[in-house]
Amino acid sequence: MTTGLDLLAEGGTITLTDGTEVPLRYSFRALALLEARFGSVAAVQDAIDSTGKGAAFGPLVQIIGAGSLGPGGFEPHIREHQDAKGQRKISGDIVFRRRTDGADLADLLHPGRLDEYTSAFTAALERALQSQGNGGAAPTAATPVTTVSPGLTAITSPSVPSTFSPAPSGT
């Protein structure tokens, strides 16, 4: 059975320089943030240069930061700009600040733990992309899905009749 927490696709835990352990999970929000930053989820992998001739640490901060979003974790601070066609785009890197004390994630990552970070985010990304059918077993009608949302019990206000006329404002 799939539970709501399984859908968050937790993959591993990283340790920050202050000793805090942070679980990485890539929710829909996290994946959308990576898409907005890199153009597509597929482009995330291309953003990390493994040759040593290009950027590696900046993209890693972005990927780890997206996986650390959520309650008790980090919050993204984004700069957007809008072009002449009205398209909004993220400009520059996203800064991830811890909700509790405002500490910047980039300042809490240690270059010597690169293997730990890479293993954790790779496992979490793989799990996120497989948990709902992209290579993994998707829930079927015979497989119940337990969620944490309230479901279809929401109440809405009744519509205003078409004969409704607002009171004059006095002008």
C-alpha positions as CSV (number, residue, x, y, z in Angstrom):
1,M,0.0,0.0,0.0
2,T,1.2,3.5,-0.8
3,T,0.9,6.1,1.9
4,G,1.0,9.9,1.6
5,L,4.6,10.0,3.0
6,D,5.7,7.4,0.4
7,L,4.7,9.9,-2.3
8,L,7.2,12.4,-0.9
9,A,10.0,10.1,-2.1
10,E,12.5,10.3,0.7
11,G,15.8,9.0,-0.4
12,G,18.5,9.7,2.2
13,T,19.7,11.9,4.9
14,I,22.6,14.3,4.7
15,T,24.5,15.8,7.6
16,L,25.2,19.5,7.7
17,T,28.3,21.2,9.2
18,D,26.4,22.1,12.3
19,G,25.5,18.4,12.9
20,T,21.9,18.7,11.7
21,E,20.6,15.8,9.8
22,V,18.3,16.7,6.8
23,P,16.2,14.1,5.0
24,L,16.1,14.7,1.2
25,R,12.7,14.2,-0.5
26,Y,11.6,15.4,-3.8
27,S,7.9,16.4,-3.7
28,F,6.1,17.8,-6.7
29,R,7.0,21.3,-5.4
30,A,10.7,20.4,-5.3
31,L,10.6,19.0,-8.8
32,A,8.8,22.0,-10.1
33,L,11.4,24.3,-8.5
34,L,14.2,22.3,-10.2
35,E,12.3,22.6,-13.5
36,A,11.9,26.3,-13.1
37,R,15.6,26.7,-12.3
38,F,17.2,24.4,-14.9
39,G,14.5,24.3,-17.6
40,S,13.5,20.6,-17.1
41,V,14.1,17.7,-14.8
42,A,16.3,16.1,-17.4
43,A,18.5,19.2,-17.6
44,V,19.3,18.9,-13.8
45,Q,21.7,16.1,-14.6
46,D,23.3,18.1,-17.3
47,A,23.8,21.0,-15.0
48,I,26.4,19.2,-13.0
49,D,29.8,19.2,-14.6
50,S,31.7,16.0,-13.8
51,T,34.7,16.9,-15.9
52,G,36.0,19.4,-13.4
53,K,36.0,22.2,-16.0
54,G,32.6,23.7,-15.3
55,A,30.2,24.4,-12.4
56,A,29.4,21.6,-10.0
57,F,28.9,23.0,-6.5
58,G,26.3,25.7,-7.5
59,P,24.0,23.2,-9.2
60,L,24.5,20.7,-6.3
61,V,23.3,23.4,-3.8
62,Q,20.2,23.9,-5.9
63,I,19.5,20.2,-6.1
64,I,20.1,19.5,-2.4
65,G,18.1,22.6,-1.5
66,A,15.1,21.5,-3.5
67,G,15.2,18.2,-1.7
68,S,15.3,19.8,1.7
69,L,12.1,21.8,1.3
70,G,9.2,21.4,3.7
71,P,8.2,21.7,7.3
72,G,11.2,22.0,9.6
73,G,13.5,22.2,6.6
74,F,14.5,25.0,4.3
75,E,12.6,27.6,2.3
76,P,13.5,28.8,-1.1
77,H,14.2,32.5,-1.7
78,I,13.8,33.3,-5.4
79,R,14.5,36.2,-7.7
80,E,12.2,36.2,-10.7
81,H,12.1,38.5,-13.7
82,Q,9.5,38.9,-16.4
83,D,10.6,39.3,-20.1
84,A,8.8,41.4,-22.7
85,K,6.6,38.5,-23.6
86,G,5.3,38.1,-20.1
87,Q,7.3,35.0,-19.3
88,R,8.5,34.7,-15.7
89,K,11.9,33.1,-15.1
90,I,14.1,32.5,-12.1
91,S,17.2,34.7,-12.3
92,G,20.3,33.6,-10.5
93,D,20.6,30.9,-8.0
94,I,17.9,30.1,-5.5
95,V,18.9,30.7,-1.9
96,F,17.7,28.1,0.6
97,R,17.3,29.4,4.2
98,R,16.5,27.2,7.2
99,R,13.1,28.0,8.6
100,T,14.1,28.0,12.2
101,D,17.1,30.3,12.2
102,G,17.5,31.7,8.6
103,A,20.9,29.9,8.0
104,D,21.8,29.6,4.4
105,L,22.1,26.0,3.2
106,A,25.1,26.7,1.1
107,D,27.0,27.8,4.2
108,L,26.1,24.5,6.0
109,L,27.3,22.1,3.2
110,H,30.8,20.7,3.5
111,P,32.8,19.9,0.3
112,G,34.3,16.9,2.0
113,R,30.9,15.3,2.2
114,L,30.3,15.4,-1.5
115,D,29.9,11.6,-1.9
116,E,27.3,11.6,0.9
117,Y,25.3,14.4,-0.7
118,T,25.4,12.9,-4.1
119,S,24.3,9.5,-3.0
120,A,21.5,10.9,-0.9
121,F,20.0,13.2,-3.6
122,T,20.5,10.5,-6.4
123,A,18.5,8.0,-4.3
124,A,15.8,10.6,-3.5
125,L,15.4,11.7,-7.1
126,E,15.3,8.1,-8.4
127,R,12.6,7.3,-5.8
128,A,10.6,10.4,-6.7
129,L,10.5,9.6,-10.4
130,Q,9.8,5.9,-9.8
131,S,7.2,6.1,-7.0
132,Q,4.3,6.9,-9.3
133,G,4.8,4.8,-12.4
134,N,8.0,6.1,-14.1
135,G,9.7,2.7,-13.8
136,G,8.1,1.7,-10.5
137,A,4.8,0.1,-9.6
138,A,2.0,2.6,-9.9
139,P,-1.1,2.1,-7.8
140,T,-3.9,0.4,-9.5
141,A,-7.6,0.1,-8.7
142,A,-6.8,-3.0,-6.6
143,T,-4.1,-1.0,-4.7
144,P,-5.6,1.4,-2.3
145,V,-3.9,4.8,-1.9
146,T,-3.9,6.4,1.5
147,T,-3.5,10.2,1.4
148,V,-3.3,12.9,4.1
149,S,-5.5,15.3,2.3
150,P,-9.1,16.0,3.4
151,G,-10.5,14.5,0.2
152,L,-13.8,15.6,-1.2
153,T,-15.3,16.9,2.0
154,A,-14.7,20.6,1.3
155,I,-17.7,23.0,1.5
156,T,-18.1,25.9,-0.9
157,S,-20.3,28.9,-0.6
158,P,-23.5,29.0,-2.7
159,S,-23.5,30.9,-5.9
160,V,-24.9,34.4,-5.9
161,P,-28.2,34.5,-7.9
162,S,-28.0,36.3,-11.3
163,T,-30.6,38.8,-10.1
164,F,-28.2,40.1,-7.4
165,S,-27.5,43.8,-7.6
166,P,-25.0,45.4,-5.3
167,A,-26.0,48.4,-3.2
168,P,-24.9,51.7,-4.7
169,S,-21.7,53.1,-3.2
170,G,-23.2,56.5,-2.6
171,T,-21.6,58.4,-5.4
